[in-house]
């Protein structure tokens, strides 16, 4: 008697996504030298999560978030006033 083998579920990103225009554009933006430089400067000057800090909790920020989504207002993508330092949990809550 043969035991059926089942392929375990794959958690790798869907390869068809890589051809999606929005995915490519997002990847291009967040990997650009200009964004990486701005992000680094912003985190250095704003090292704490803004949302946590607002409630008296001091958590290191790991992400830089666009207050107004960059796809909604591309002209604000590099505007310092449109950025916010966030920890990963706070950033994930805003992205939902």
Rosetta silent file (secondary structure, phi, psi, omega in degrees, C-alpha in Angstrom):
SEQUENCE: XXXXXXXXXXXXXXXXXXXXXXXXXXXXXXXXXXXXXXXXXXXXXXXXXXXXXXXXXXXXXXXXXXXXXXXXXXXXXXXXXXXXXXXXXXXXXXXX
SCORE:     score description
SCORE:     0.000 S_00000001
   1 L     0.000  130.713 -177.510    0.000    0.000    0.000 S_00000001
   2 L   -93.780  136.671  177.089    1.364    3.329   -1.035 S_00000001
   3 L   -91.680  124.499 -179.329    1.146    6.370    1.239 S_00000001
   4 L   -66.391  140.477  176.558    0.099    9.438   -0.700 S_00000001
   5 L  -101.872  136.697  179.557    2.561   12.287   -0.518 S_00000001
   6 L  -116.155  137.445  177.118    1.251   15.782   -0.210 S_00000001
   7 L   -74.875  128.607  179.043    3.148   18.863   -1.137 S_00000001
   8 L   -65.798  153.782 -179.953    3.410   21.183    1.882 S_00000001
   9 L   -63.093  144.623  179.270    1.814   24.602    1.444 S_00000001
  10 L   -96.548  133.445  177.593    4.072   27.216   -0.042 S_00000001
  11 L  -107.752   10.363  177.089    4.464   30.523    1.706 S_00000001
  12 L   -72.424  148.344  179.061    6.592   32.009   -1.049 S_00000001
  13 L   -59.966  147.262  178.558    5.151   35.070   -2.757 S_00000001
  14 L   -60.973  122.707 -176.518    3.045   34.352   -5.808 S_00000001
  15 H   -65.240  -24.275  178.902    5.426   34.530   -8.760 S_00000001
  16 H   -69.035  -23.714  178.421    2.708   36.082  -10.925 S_00000001
  17 H   -62.637  -32.004 -176.219    2.772   39.107   -8.593 S_00000001
  18 H   -65.222  -17.266  177.279    6.259   39.936   -9.763 S_00000001
  19 H   -94.881   -7.755  179.874    4.883   40.824  -13.173 S_00000001
  20 L   -69.212  132.098 -176.460    2.196   43.058  -11.711 S_00000001
  21 H   -58.439  -46.884 -177.959    2.852   46.733  -12.539 S_00000001
  22 H   -61.682  -40.859  178.725    1.966   48.035   -9.051 S_00000001
  23 H   -62.059  -46.106 -179.196    4.269   45.492   -7.403 S_00000001
  24 H   -63.503  -42.122 -179.661    7.161   46.448   -9.675 S_00000001
  25 H   -65.866  -40.544  178.090    6.618   50.162   -9.120 S_00000001
  26 H   -62.532  -47.071  178.783    6.442   49.736   -5.345 S_00000001
  27 H   -59.094  -44.535 -179.791    9.625   47.667   -5.365 S_00000001
  28 H   -61.180  -44.824 -179.195   11.351   50.260   -7.558 S_00000001
  29 H   -63.754  -53.697 -174.300   10.357   53.138   -5.252 S_00000001
  30 H   -72.086  -13.054  175.644   11.309   51.517   -1.945 S_00000001
  31 L  -101.843    3.106 -178.990   14.630   50.262   -3.306 S_00000001
  32 L   -72.121  150.006  178.419   15.611   53.610   -4.823 S_00000001
  33 H   -61.052  -39.895 -178.397   18.685   55.392   -3.535 S_00000001
  34 H   -62.523  -46.709  179.837   16.635   58.544   -2.942 S_00000001
  35 H   -65.497  -45.327 -178.237   14.064   56.778   -0.710 S_00000001
  36 H   -59.729  -39.597  179.348   16.693   54.801    1.215 S_00000001
  37 H   -67.402  -46.695  179.629   18.631   57.979    1.947 S_00000001
  38 H   -62.806  -44.180  179.854   15.532   59.921    3.034 S_00000001
  39 H   -58.745  -45.769 -179.517   14.310   56.998    5.151 S_00000001
  40 H   -61.982  -45.952  178.810   17.672   56.721    6.916 S_00000001
  41 H   -62.367  -41.487 -177.373   17.776   60.456    7.677 S_00000001
  42 H   -65.867  -45.134  178.718   14.188   60.445    8.907 S_00000001
  43 H   -63.480  -38.239  179.353   14.694   57.488   11.265 S_00000001
  44 H   -63.073  -38.795 -178.446   17.895   59.065   12.623 S_00000001
  45 H   -86.518  -19.290 -179.290   16.045   62.279   13.484 S_00000001
  46 L  -133.007   71.884 -170.968   12.825   60.537   14.577 S_00000001
  47 L   -78.043   -8.145 -178.177   13.963   57.283   16.210 S_00000001
  48 E  -108.609  150.361  177.444   10.779   56.577   18.186 S_00000001
  49 L   -64.090  123.252 -178.124    7.407   55.306   17.009 S_00000001
  50 H   -64.036  -39.624 -179.021    5.100   58.328   16.748 S_00000001
  51 H   -68.719  -43.783  178.259    1.950   56.370   17.660 S_00000001
  52 H   -64.825  -43.866 -178.576    3.510   54.726   20.716 S_00000001
  53 H   -60.529  -34.272  179.940    5.081   57.984   21.823 S_00000001
  54 H   -63.545  -23.651  178.738    1.656   59.674   21.653 S_00000001
  55 L  -108.363   14.389  174.882    0.433   57.330   24.413 S_00000001
  56 L    84.159   16.309  177.588    3.587   57.590   26.519 S_00000001
  57 L  -109.053  134.307 -176.340    5.299   54.392   25.328 S_00000001
  58 L  -109.096   99.896 -176.133    8.809   54.697   23.922 S_00000001
  59 L  -118.164  132.882  176.478    9.354   52.133   21.182 S_00000001
  60 E   -61.352  137.553  177.237   12.125   52.262   18.567 S_00000001
  61 L   -83.665  142.684  176.931   10.783   52.969   15.092 S_00000001
  62 L  -122.777  -15.585 -178.639   11.676   50.566   12.311 S_00000001
  63 E  -124.929  153.585  171.106    9.493   51.852    9.476 S_00000001
  64 E  -113.461  121.380 -173.483    8.856   55.182    7.831 S_00000001
  65 E  -105.542  141.002  172.231    5.199   55.547    6.920 S_00000001
  66 E   -84.498  120.295  179.722    3.590   57.899    4.390 S_00000001
  67 L   -61.867  -52.365  171.359    0.767   59.708    6.207 S_00000001
  68 L   -98.050  120.822 -176.374   -0.966   60.330    2.879 S_00000001
  69 L   -48.781  136.318 -176.783   -0.375   57.240    0.736 S_00000001
  70 L   -65.266  -26.265  177.192    2.206   57.930   -1.943 S_00000001
  71 L   -75.465  -26.549  176.620   -0.033   56.448   -4.634 S_00000001
  72 L   -77.766  -34.107 -178.406   -2.817   58.864   -3.650 S_00000001
  73 L  -141.288   77.486 -177.402   -0.469   61.866   -3.657 S_00000001
  74 H   -57.156  -26.478 -179.849    2.784   61.040   -5.495 S_00000001
  75 H   -68.440  -15.421  179.753    3.955   64.641   -5.084 S_00000001
  76 H   -99.651    3.017 -174.085    4.187   64.003   -1.310 S_00000001
  77 L   -57.256  -34.081 -177.984    6.259   60.815   -1.576 S_00000001
  78 L  -112.012   12.296 -179.560    9.476   62.556   -0.495 S_00000001
  79 L   -79.412  121.869 -179.602    7.938   65.296    1.683 S_00000001
  80 H   -54.727  -40.210 -177.174    9.337   65.249    5.210 S_00000001
  81 H   -70.339  -12.348  179.297    6.018   66.518    6.579 S_00000001
  82 H   -99.870    8.481 -177.707    4.208   63.504    5.073 S_00000001
  83 E  -108.911  157.008 -179.112    6.398   60.949    6.852 S_00000001
  84 E  -151.257  129.561  175.918    6.015   59.285   10.220 S_00000001
  85 E   -79.850  132.730 -179.681    8.321   56.912   12.108 S_00000001
  86 E  -139.578  150.711  170.383    6.508   53.796   13.322 S_00000001
  87 L   -77.096  168.112 -176.767    7.311   50.498   14.998 S_00000001
  88 H   -61.260  -47.395  179.593    6.340   47.381   13.042 S_00000001
  89 H   -59.687  -42.421  179.753    3.067   46.659   14.945 S_00000001
  90 H   -66.732  -39.822  179.064    1.829   50.260   14.543 S_00000001
  91 H   -63.859  -42.498  179.811    2.825   50.302   10.863 S_00000001
  92 H   -64.327  -35.797  177.266    1.000   47.028   10.241 S_00000001
  93 H   -64.371  -37.786 -178.918   -2.163   48.416   11.878 S_00000001
  94 H   -73.008  -25.886 -177.348   -2.107   51.425    9.548 S_00000001
  95 H   -82.035  -12.428 -176.967   -1.643   49.264    6.467 S_00000001
  96 L   -77.550    0.000    0.000   -4.756   47.161    7.069 S_00000001
